[in-house]
Amino acid sequence: MDKTALTTGYTFEFEDGGTCQMSLSFIRLKRLAGKNRSLYERHQKVMVNGGKDELDTLTVLYAAYICANMDNDDLMTEDEFIERCGSDRVAVNEALAALTNPKKRQASADLSN
């Protein structure tokens, strides 16, 4: 995976203890728009207009999962992804916050001299 993939990356832990990488970096979103326009448009609708229900949050997380892993051959379907998320709303909301409002990078001590 290229270094730009996880600029705004997150490691998500599923309810079953497994993990996956997620990313909403702009370059990955651009690639998503070219590879899966329907998912990209659903993601954008939620991000621009806000979610209408809880499943909209999972749409954003699924898009982030696809963005981070689009070069892999064995990707989960959206239903498989939602099933693995289970019902841990705290974990889902923490992931959404980390991906959509990442903390600003701290200046390196080396750069401040």
C-alpha positions in Angstrom: 0.0 0.0 0.0 1.3 3.4 -0.8 2.3 5.9 2.0 -0.6 8.3 1.1 -3.2 5.6 1.8 -3.3 6.1 5.6 -2.7 9.8 5.9 -6.0 10.0 7.8 -5.8 6.3 8.7 -7.4 4.4 11.5 -7.2 0.8 12.8 -10.7 -0.3 13.5 -11.5 -3.2 15.9 -14.5 -5.3 15.0 -16.8 -6.7 17.6 -15.2 -10.2 17.1 -11.7 -8.8 17.9 -10.4 -8.7 14.3 -9.1 -5.4 12.9 -9.0 -3.6 9.6 -7.4 -0.4 8.3 -9.5 2.6 7.3 -8.6 5.7 5.4 -10.3 8.8 4.1 -7.3 10.4 2.5 -8.2 12.6 -0.4 -6.2 10.6 -2.9 -7.9 7.4 -1.8 -11.3 9.0 -2.1 -10.4 10.1 -5.6 -9.5 6.5 -6.4 -12.7 5.3 -4.8 -14.7 7.7 -7.1 -13.1 6.0 -10.1 -13.5 2.4 -8.9 -16.8 2.4 -7.1 -18.8 5.6 -8.0 -21.9 4.4 -6.2 -20.2 4.0 -2.8 -18.3 7.2 -3.3 -21.5 9.1 -4.0 -23.2 7.5 -0.9 -20.2 8.5 1.2 -20.3 12.1 -0.1 -24.0 12.4 0.5 -23.5 11.6 4.1 -20.5 13.8 4.5 -22.1 16.8 2.8 -25.7 16.5 4.0 -25.2 14.6 7.3 -26.5 11.2 8.1 -30.2 10.4 8.2 -29.9 7.2 10.3 -27.3 5.1 12.0 -26.5 3.0 8.9 -25.2 6.2 7.2 -22.3 6.1 9.7 -21.5 2.6 8.6 -21.6 3.8 5.0 -18.8 6.2 5.8 -16.8 3.5 7.6 -17.2 1.0 4.8 -16.0 3.6 2.3 -13.0 4.2 4.6 -12.4 0.5 4.7 -12.5 0.2 0.9 -10.3 3.2 0.5 -7.6 1.7 2.7 -7.8 -1.7 1.2 -8.8 -1.2 -2.4 -5.6 -2.8 -3.7 -6.4 -6.1 -1.9 -8.2 -8.9 -3.7 -10.2 -10.2 -0.8 -12.5 -7.4 0.4 -15.6 -7.8 2.5 -19.0 -6.9 1.1 -20.8 -4.1 2.8 -23.1 -6.6 4.5 -20.2 -8.6 5.8 -18.5 -5.4 7.0 -21.7 -4.3 8.9 -22.2 -7.8 10.4 -18.6 -7.7 11.7 -19.1 -4.3 13.2 -21.8 -5.8 15.4 -23.6 -3.3 17.7 -20.7 -1.5 19.3 -21.9 2.1 18.6 -19.1 3.6 20.7 -16.4 2.0 18.6 -18.2 3.0 15.4 -18.6 6.6 16.5 -15.0 6.8 17.7 -13.8 5.6 14.3 -16.0 8.1 12.5 -14.7 10.9 14.6 -11.0 9.9 14.1 -11.5 9.6 10.3 -13.5 12.7 9.7 -11.8 15.0 12.3 -8.2 13.9 12.6 -6.0 15.6 15.1 -3.6 18.2 13.6 -0.1 16.9 13.3 2.3 18.1 15.9 5.4 20.0 14.6 8.5 17.8 14.9 11.0 19.0 17.5 13.6 18.8 14.8 11.7 21.3 12.7 11.2 23.8 15.5 15.0 24.4 15.9 
